Amino acid sequence: MTNKTKCFTLSEVLITLGIIGVVAAMTIPTLMSAYREKVIVNQLKRTYSILSQAYKLSVAENGEIEGWDIGPQENSMESALKLYLMFKPYMKISEDCGEKAGCFSNNQYKALDGKTIWAWNPDIHSKYARCRLIEGSSLAFWSNGKCDDNGICGALLVDINGSNMPNQAGVDFFRFHITTNGIVPLSPNNALAKYGRHLCKYKDKSNLNGASCTKWVLEKGNLDYLRRDVSAQMSKL
């Protein structure tokens, strides 16, 4: 008697491996993209939590923000430094740049479309006080000099991965307002004209497009505005 062993032929094995390769080539990029997006969402949420906690601690020790000394006038480095100092003791900082460069990338930042150059580079802007947190995010503080009639006292620019790429608004670069009601993530609906035409609009080529995607990312947990027009949903934020 002879024992017969069933097995695959070489051609069958090669065909199977080929199919596996095709499926992997189709799915792995999607999985990697979803993973990177999740990292962005989580890092922005973590930074928002740190900023909100620092604001609450500063209010508890120094009183309501309307009474803070946040500088003699809006849009000056002196004022920016004063506002930054109201947050500094309540955050774990790895690099304290203040008015000097070095906490953000020295490469030019880009708008949401990935091609249009941002209006200016936060690392060398003359009206922002800068630092980098231990957890990796870079912060740039801008002071209004006082809290205005809309309750806006200043602004924060955040690069969630410090000086690393892609340095793109709406991807790793976001904006918040510092207000009488706390740290407010921007959406196009609360980005006042006084502070620039900040948008979060699919395929728009404005050099300020992308900074106002902050609220969308925190509430929706995705970056869908990079792939399609979400204006209808965005208007409800």
Secondary structure, DSSP 8 states (H G I E B T S, - for coil): ---------HHHHHHHHHHHHHHHHHHHHHHHHHHHHHHHHHHHHHHHHHHHHHHHHHHHHH--GGGS---SSSS-HHHHHHHHHHHGGGS-EEEEEETSS-SS-SS--B-TTSSSB-SS-TTT-TT-EEEEETTS-EEEEEE-SS--TTSEEEEEEEETTTT-TT-BBTTTEEEEEEETTEEEE--TTT--GGG---B--TT---TTBTGGGHHHHHHH-S-GGGTS--HHHHTT-
